[in-house]
């Protein structure tokens, strides 16, 4: 799959670049640093906790599997 590196805009290929979608470990680390320094932020909450509790909104909440006694059970 062809893509552009989000940091330096170099062409990247998922079959060739181990750090895909980044072109190199350097660009991958720069992106991580941008998140850590809050240069990138999520502008608003994806969902409101109160809406989830009340069953409002378009958020899908999946129940956890309560049968944790047999995690390798073939039925799960």
N, C-alpha and C positions, 0 to 999 in steps of 0.2 A: 504494500500500500504506500503510495507516494503522499508526502505531506511537506509542509514548510516548518522548520524549527521555529517555535514560538518566540525564541529569544533573538536569534541572529538572522532568521528567515532563509537559511541555507536549505536546499532541497534534502529531504531525508526519505529513506526507504525502510519500511519495517522489516524487510528481508535482510537488510545489510547492517543497519544501525542498531546496536544492542540497547542504546539509550532512547529509542524511538518513543515519542515523537520528536525528541531532541536530537541534535546532530552529534552531541558529545556529552561526556560526563560534566564538562565545564558548564555548558548551557543548562543542563539539568540541575546542577548545583546553584547556578545563578537564579533559576526559577524558584527553587526551594527557599533561597535566601530572600527573594522578593515576598514570598508568603510569610516567612518568619519575621520580617521587618514590617509587615502589614502594609507593604506597597500595594499588594492585592488584597481586597476584602470582598466579602459577600455583602452586597448592598442592603439586602433586607432578609428577614427570616423567611425560610421556605414554608414554614407553617407555624401557627400559633398554638402553644400547648393547650390553651383553654378550648380552642376549636376542636382539637383532637379529642379532648376529654368529653366534650359535648356531642361529638359525632358530626360536627359541621365541616364544611370545606371539602376539597377534593383530595385530601390526603388519605392514602391507604395505609392502615396500620395492620401488619401481619402478626398473628399470634405466634408466640414462641412454642416450640414443641415441648410439652410438659412431661413427656415420657423420656426423661434423661437417665433412667435406670439402665436402659439397654441401648446405648448409642449406636451399636452395630447391628441392631435388630433389622432384619431384611424387610420388614413392613414399613420402615421409615426411610 
